[in-house]
Amino acid sequence: MMKYAVDLDYGVERASREYCQALIGQLALYRGGWTLRADKEDVTHVGYMERGDNFEHYYEIAVTYLGKVIKESKHDLTQSFENLWMNECNWKTANNDDVIFAVPMLKSVTSRYGYNIGVTIAEGKHSYGSARNYVTFCGTYVYSFDKDDLRRDMTCVPYKYDKDLNQEIDMGVTGMGVGKWSKLYMQSPLGASSGSNTGINSVRMRFADVLLMYAEAVNEIYGPRDDAKEALKRVRRRAFDAAQWTDKVESYVESLTNEADFFQAVMDERKWEFGGEGIRKYDLARWNKYGEVIYNLYNEMTNWGLVANGAYVPGIEKVPSNIYYKQVTDPEHPDRKVLDIVGIDEYGPGVGRPAGYTVLEYALGWRVLNKETQLYETLDAISWSFRGFINKNNDQLVKPTDPVRYLCPYPAKVITDHRGLIRNYYGY
């Protein structure tokens, strides 16, 4: 009895028929996936990851309900990835495209998208107001993208803006801002004194998510079937220029001939598609890949620092040791400066500093001199970023199969108020 978004007065800002179908599919994937369980015999133990014996049943549910959304053809990916987010920042959402459901926000009242999640902007006389991004990517993320992937530069922003709206470098081991949300996209700016409460909606379900969840669910039960491949291809077609589809879409997907390779491709695609949207942590947990990914990331960043400083690490041929940048005139706004950056598309031996460019130590700076021991060590921002799981004191003991304690503990007062009826596990 529910209506489609195109038939609702407020479109995708209300729970539609297709949103509920997608939500059922999403819930089924979480129920069919892995979850952290407490060790009731040892409350000091982190616990263990468990998956139900009947998980295939829930993947069948996911295939059914996600398949309904796809087959009913009420949504598509016709907007470019750039226009999708530009429109979100201008309070425009198509009811028949990528966005399936977004929590509605109100200008000057709610939302921190474009303020705490987005691109940093210094307060000035300009009409856009200030923004202070709190969400950053790790320093290796931008390099995981294919350099021709149209999502990369709309997701990863290696700069911030000064009070005159000139770009300044803003990238390092703790990453860079999220380009999907920016006050500078606004055609009707909120004013010089504006801060948060941008009114930009919180997108909670996209058609791209439906396609990738469907591809994952089908592959889990039947392997990389043709309909699963086509779902993955639809997402990748938007990510690349049409002239590259033969190589980047068709050949890439058709080369995934077994369940393991196809699943890895889906995991990667979700990493590139949903950067900054707050999905990755929960995906990794339900895949039982959280510990593995964090373990690999910690060692990847450590090894990049070693290689940049002349060490040999098997499997790593080159890393972005330095970034070179220069302010140039913005062709769209001649009174402003934008950055020309060398070291993201091309890096490694043979890529030196162009004349007139400033040097930013990148992976080279991920190793620093300990003044007490006079030995070079990995930067603290790497050594301690994952201290709840892996750090420089235990990195020889942690295994990639160890579970990550991603659940939060009950506060002491809650336990006291319940008079011992509930308690903390998971080593809390």
Secondary structure, 3 states (H helix, E strand, C coil): CCCCHHHCCCHHHCCCHHHHHHHHHHHHHHHHCEEEECCCCCCCCCCEEEECCCHHHHHHHHHHHHHHHHHCCCCCCCCCHHHHHHHHCCCCCCCCCCEEEEECCCCCCCCCECCCECCCECCCCCCCCCECCCCCCCCCHHHHCCCCCCCHHHHEECEEECCCCCEEECCECCECEECCCCHHHCCCCCCCCCCCCCCCCEEEEEHHHHHHHHHHHHHHHHCCCHHHHHHHHHHHHHHCCHHHHHHHHHHHHHCCCCHHHHHHHHHHHHHHHCCCCCCHHHHHHHCCCHHHHHHHHHHHHHHHHHHHCCCCCCCCCCCCCEEEEEEEECCCCCCCEEEEEECCCCCCCCCCCCCCCEEEECHHHHEEEECCCCEEEECHHHHCCCCCCCCCCCCCCCCCCCCCCCCCCCCHHHHHHCCCCCCCCCCC
